[in-house]
Amino acid sequence: RVNLVESGGDSVQAGGSLRLSCAVSGVTWNSYCLGWFRQAPGKGREGVAAINSRTDIAHTSDSVKGRFAISRDGAKNTVWLTMDDLEPEDTAMYYCAATNQRDVWYAPCDPRATVFDYYGQGTQVTVTS
């Protein structure tokens, strides 16, 4: 059973940085996407970043491009979201996600387009001005 556990959420001032971690377990797929999503109060879920487990090619959404980066360590079964220059608009619950790519290992993992099947419980990020 796939299990995703996020950590690292905190309250920081605008301009600060945070690094979120996600411990991934139960994955037996040969190729999969790992991603980060967020949901602010009263808003829908937004895809932030995603990475391909075979190619390590990553994609980030335009709203965080240049400030956020996704990375992973397959040996440690961990995926991170490094967030710099945080803005109050980044305040949200952040979720780790995973999905099986099956035979299409070369397909891009796009946080805005890829359908993710598994999500963690989330970690709260609050950015104050």
Phi, psi and omega per residue, in radians:
R1 nan 2.259 -3.135
V2 -1.236 2.296 3.113
N3 -2.316 2.295 -3.111
L4 -2.208 2.181 -3.110
V5 -2.205 2.002 -3.128
E6 -1.569 2.698 3.035
S7 -2.718 2.922 3.063
G8 1.820 -0.115 3.112
G9 -1.151 2.614 -3.081
D10 -2.875 3.092 3.036
S11 -1.836 2.159 -3.102
V12 -2.350 2.831 3.078
Q13 -1.459 2.707 3.099
A14 -0.957 2.435 -3.096
G15 1.615 -0.197 -3.122
G16 -1.435 -3.091 -3.091
S17 -2.294 2.667 3.030
L18 -2.521 2.717 3.035
R19 -2.236 2.004 3.109
L20 -1.579 2.521 3.103
S21 -2.109 2.630 3.071
C22 -2.395 2.075 3.066
A23 -1.518 2.151 -3.057
V24 -1.890 2.244 3.099
S25 -2.473 2.782 3.089
G26 1.430 0.065 -3.123
V27 -1.486 2.165 3.111
T28 -2.090 0.140 -3.120
W29 -1.287 2.707 3.091
N30 -1.378 -0.564 -3.115
S31 -2.533 2.319 -3.077
Y32 -2.694 2.889 3.063
C33 -1.846 2.455 2.969
L34 -2.061 2.450 -3.073
G35 -2.547 2.943 3.036
W36 -2.177 2.346 3.096
F37 -2.202 2.849 3.061
R38 -2.506 2.703 3.097
Q39 -2.476 2.048 3.101
A40 -1.552 2.725 3.133
P41 -0.955 2.230 3.102
G42 1.378 0.095 -3.125
K43 -2.149 2.861 3.107
G44 -1.367 2.957 3.117
R45 -1.270 2.408 -3.101
E46 -2.129 2.284 3.045
G47 -1.318 2.282 -3.065
V48 -1.849 -0.872 -3.087
A49 -2.773 2.711 3.110
A50 -2.651 2.704 -3.094
I51 -2.471 2.510 -3.136
N52 -1.532 2.261 -3.066
S53 -1.236 -0.407 -3.114
R54 -1.566 -0.708 -3.043
T55 -1.802 -0.301 -3.042
D56 1.076 0.319 3.044
I57 -1.362 2.265 -3.048
A58 -2.042 2.684 3.061
H59 -2.341 2.453 3.074
T60 -2.167 2.676 3.137
S61 -1.285 2.737 -3.109
D62 -1.068 -0.516 -3.072
S63 -1.205 -0.331 -3.117
V64 -2.177 0.032 -3.089
K65 -1.015 2.313 -3.128
G66 1.579 -0.254 3.140
R67 -2.022 -0.596 -3.118
F68 -1.937 2.618 3.081
A69 -2.522 2.428 3.084
I70 -1.840 2.480 3.085
S71 -2.598 2.873 -3.101
R72 -2.557 2.755 3.022
D73 -2.263 1.831 -3.079
G74 -1.104 -0.639 -3.121
A75 -1.159 -0.580 -3.138
K76 -1.644 -0.029 -3.118
N77 0.888 0.835 -3.088
T78 -2.334 2.470 3.027
V79 -2.200 2.446 -3.092
W80 -2.079 2.710 2.946
L81 -2.206 1.925 3.110
T82 -1.635 2.153 -3.043
M83 -2.104 2.095 3.121
D84 -2.029 2.817 3.092
D85 0.868 0.881 -3.077
L86 -1.125 2.550 -3.135
E87 -2.115 2.704 3.102
P88 -0.952 -0.519 3.125
E89 -1.190 -0.219 3.098
D90 -1.452 -0.093 3.118
T91 -1.077 2.160 -3.077
A92 -3.092 2.969 2.903
M93 -1.517 2.242 -3.121
Y94 -1.835 2.324 -3.081
Y95 -2.117 2.433 2.989
C96 -1.548 2.586 -3.103
A97 -2.529 2.742 3.133
A98 -2.536 2.634 3.065
T99 -2.697 2.574 -3.140
N100 -1.407 2.249 3.094
Q101 -1.530 -0.181 -3.117
R102 0.997 -2.219 -3.065
D103 -1.446 -0.191 -3.040
V104 -1.628 1.037 -3.029
W105 -1.165 -0.405 -3.077
Y106 -1.495 -0.131 -3.111
A107 -1.199 2.487 3.123
P108 -1.181 2.540 3.028
C109 -1.660 1.792 -3.032
D110 -1.882 2.086 -3.094
P111 -1.103 -0.327 -3.125
R112 -1.659 -0.300 -3.015
A113 -2.149 -0.567 -3.093
T114 -1.221 2.367 3.095
V115 -1.532 2.090 -3.133
F116 -1.742 2.413 -3.046
D117 -1.745 -0.376 -3.058
Y118 -2.225 2.395 3.133
Y119 -2.319 2.628 3.028
G120 -1.499 -3.006 -3.086
Q121 -1.476 -0.292 3.059
G122 1.720 2.759 3.058
T123 -2.425 2.384 -3.003
Q124 -1.500 2.295 3.020
V125 -2.064 2.178 3.113
T126 -2.162 2.197 -3.134
V127 -2.020 2.106 -3.109
T128 -1.802 2.580 -3.118
S129 -1.594 nan nan
